[in-house]
Amino acid sequence: MSGSVKKILIVDDNPALLKVLKSEFKIKSYDVLTTQYGSEVIGLVESERPDIVLLDLMMPVMDGFEVLDKLRLVSRIPVIAISANQELKEEALKCGADVFILKPFDLDEVLESIVELLEH
């Protein structure tokens, strides 16, 4: 990828996973924002202007589907939906996710999807 540093917003209710992903993406020279709360996504997208969102589908309070619905009203930002439940794939893609990745995932698989989506 050429140009400026790309910014990733990672949304997951698991703080340990957020910490690992944040450090891994920083090593790969990405700027990383994280939140455990789906309710913060729209505000972060509007204020921080990330290039892509990595979104866990199964979260308390506001799940990833609700986040996707609200996000698609205001933005076409690429979204990678992640879940431990393969059965959510079809619904995630229907709701506007660009890619679905099953947990536990291989970090390289996520990075490949990010590169692919950001180059379009």
C-alpha positions in Angstrom: 0.0 0.0 0.0 1.3 3.4 -0.9 0.5 6.8 0.6 -0.3 7.7 4.1 -0.6 5.4 7.1 -3.9 3.5 7.1 -6.2 3.7 10.1 -8.0 0.6 11.4 -10.9 0.8 13.9 -11.2 -2.5 15.8 -14.5 -3.2 17.6 -14.6 -6.2 20.0 -15.9 -6.7 23.5 -12.8 -8.8 24.4 -10.1 -6.4 25.8 -7.4 -9.0 25.6 -8.0 -9.6 21.9 -8.1 -5.8 21.3 -4.7 -5.5 22.9 -3.1 -8.2 20.8 -4.6 -7.0 17.6 -3.6 -3.4 18.3 0.0 -4.3 18.8 0.1 -6.7 15.8 -1.4 -4.0 13.5 0.9 -1.3 14.9 3.9 -3.6 14.0 2.5 -3.7 10.5 2.5 0.1 10.4 -1.2 0.7 10.8 -2.7 3.4 13.0 -5.1 1.6 15.3 -8.2 2.7 17.2 -10.1 0.3 19.4 -13.4 0.2 21.2 -15.3 -2.4 23.2 -18.6 -0.7 22.5 -20.6 -0.8 19.3 -22.3 2.4 20.4 -19.0 4.3 19.9 -18.5 3.2 16.3 -20.4 5.9 14.4 -18.8 8.7 16.5 -15.4 7.3 15.9 -15.9 6.8 12.2 -17.1 10.4 11.9 -14.4 12.0 14.1 -11.4 9.8 13.4 -12.1 8.8 9.8 -10.6 5.3 9.9 -10.0 3.6 6.5 -11.5 0.3 7.6 -13.4 -1.3 10.4 -12.8 -4.8 12.0 -16.1 -5.5 13.7 -17.0 -8.3 16.1 -20.6 -9.4 15.5 -21.4 -10.8 18.9 -21.2 -8.0 21.5 -23.4 -7.0 24.4 -25.7 -4.0 24.3 -25.2 -3.1 20.6 -24.1 -6.1 18.5 -22.3 -5.9 15.2 -25.4 -6.2 13.1 -26.9 -3.1 14.8 -23.6 -1.3 14.3 -23.5 -2.3 10.6 -27.1 -1.1 10.1 -26.3 2.3 11.6 -22.9 2.6 9.9 -24.3 1.9 6.4 -26.7 4.9 6.8 -23.7 7.2 7.1 -20.7 5.5 5.5 -19.5 3.0 2.9 -16.2 2.4 4.9 -15.0 -1.2 4.3 -16.0 -3.5 7.1 -14.6 -6.9 8.0 -17.1 -8.8 10.2 -15.6 -11.3 12.6 -17.4 -14.0 14.6 -16.9 -17.4 16.1 -20.3 -18.3 14.6 -20.0 -19.4 10.9 -23.9 -19.2 10.6 -23.7 -15.4 10.9 -21.7 -15.0 7.7 -24.7 -14.7 5.3 -26.5 -12.2 7.5 -23.3 -10.1 8.0 -22.7 -9.8 4.3 -26.4 -9.0 3.7 -26.2 -6.2 6.4 -23.3 -4.6 4.6 -20.1 -6.3 5.7 -17.5 -6.6 2.9 -15.8 -9.7 4.3 -16.6 -12.2 7.0 -13.8 -13.9 8.9 -14.4 -16.8 11.3 -12.8 -16.7 14.8 -10.4 -17.9 15.8 -8.7 -16.4 12.8 -5.2 -16.3 11.3 -3.8 -12.8 11.6 -2.4 -13.1 8.1 -5.9 -13.8 6.7 -7.2 -10.6 8.3 -4.2 -8.6 7.0 -4.8 -9.9 3.5 -8.4 -8.9 3.6 -7.5 -5.4 4.9 -4.9 -4.9 2.1 -7.4 -6.2 -0.5 -10.2 -3.9 0.7 -8.0 -0.8 1.0 -6.7 -1.2 -2.5 -10.1 -1.0 -4.1 
